[in-house]
Amino acid sequence: MPNQVANQVPNTKFTNNEVSQNSGKTPQKATGAIALADGTIIFGRGSGASGTVVGELCFNTSITGYQEILTDPSYNNQIVMFTFPHVGNVGANDEDNEESSVNGETAARGAIFRAHPTPPANWRSKDHLGAWLRKKGIVGISGVDTRALTRRIREGGMQKVAIVHAPDGVIDKAALLATARAWGGVEGADLAKEVSTSERFETTENLWHIVDGYKNTDAATYHVVVVDFGVKKNILRNLASVGARATVVPATTSAEDILALNPDGIVLSNGPGDPAATAEHAAPMIRKLIDSNKPILGICIGHQLLALSLGAKTMKMAAGHHGANHPVKDLETGKVEIVSMNHGFTVDPNSLPEGVVQSHVSLFDGTNSGLKVTGKPIISVQHHPEASPGPQDSFYLFQRFADLMKSSAC
Ligand SMILES: NC(=O)CC[C@H](N)C(=O)O
């Protein structure tokens, strides 16, 4: 039984004494290691897929929802470090994956844990997290002081890292460090194009229900075209929940082809990478969609791309926002909502052109979390109104979008 296998080895913590700066010996029990581009090597115990992966190290403060996080295409080219110490408690199942594209690699490349993935205790679980990671090709490493490492990122910014899972315990630290340092990074990378679907597809799948699971919506009132920059499934399901059927199109689809589908509204989805790089091909298309006066909802990179298309600027954040516990204020209603966030770039509010106004702000650091365009049915948010994982406080944004589609049709 996988649970017994997982429990055979004690939950070793590789303490700071064993964190070496290149020169130290590999601790005996180590079957995994992290190399930070600044030269730090941290040892741990490998899990999931074996081998080496490289990416941007970002921390996530969610208490649960690790399966949705690791399959969120926005984490492409990233390695997620969980600050919550026990990850794996609810196992993994076939229903909670968030990636909707079938183009191969779409999700996080690696995962870093404090405790070794814990055995599942949940009626929906089909797999131990460790086995699931292996199937998904995600390299895991545990026994890491994730909070200390998180503090390091908060102080020094996100770093390029390489992590290895070597079941035989043979770890080439110099090669690992060289891999981390040689990697190009996320800045300037148009990753959305890579994770986007290559084929157009349609869906009416609705939100998960405790008795029925996922069911399709029969009668849709609206037709929404979703431009796929790395869309999460729960965005599509939330659209179905407000009466919209979705046609998902590749990120490089022309505005003419999108408008030919005669949508009632258009969603610019979430997705990985640097929005400024993706805007090089997406902004001309988005400007035409703006000119069409169709209702538009932008989410995360979709929000950033909308801002760039309108003439605003985006910039890289030091540590980014990754968690399911971020407070955001809706400036229209004055209400504070707790939201799910996952972004490393942000829209510069000082760069907003006339007629583009802030609708939401982060109460953690005052960064922009939403926009609206005066006189046009256009709204966008930096956070994730579809949650998955996270609180459902922001579901109202889908209704707000549906209301825009309703009034635009009159
Ligand atoms: N979740 C997203 O869409 C992320 C947007 C963008 N890749 C960022 O990191 O800011």
The ligand as an SDF file (V2000), in Angstrom:
LIG
                    3D

 10  9  0  0  0  0  0  0  0  0999 V2000
   -2.3880   33.6400  -13.1120 N   0  0  0  0  0  0  0  0  0  0  0  0
   -1.9690   34.3420  -14.1440 C   0  0  0  0  0  0  0  0  0  0  0  0
   -2.6400   34.5110  -15.1430 O   0  0  0  0  0  0  0  0  0  0  0  0
   -0.5460   34.8560  -14.0440 C   0  0  0  0  0  0  0  0  0  0  0  0
   -0.2720   36.0400  -14.9440 C   0  0  0  0  0  0  0  0  0  0  0  0
    1.2120   36.2920  -15.1780 C   0  0  0  0  0  0  0  0  0  0  0  0
    1.8270   35.1380  -15.7440 N   0  0  0  0  0  0  0  0  0  0  0  0
    1.8880   36.7070  -13.8860 C   0  0  0  0  0  0  0  0  0  0  0  0
    2.6410   35.9360  -13.3290 O   0  0  0  0  0  0  0  0  0  0  0  0
    1.6660   37.7890  -13.3990 O   0  0  0  0  0  0  0  0  0  0  0  0
  1  2  1  0
  2  3  2  0
  2  4  1  0
  4  5  1  0
  5  6  1  0
  6  7  1  0
  6  8  1  0
  8  9  2  0
  8 10  1  0
M  END
$$$$
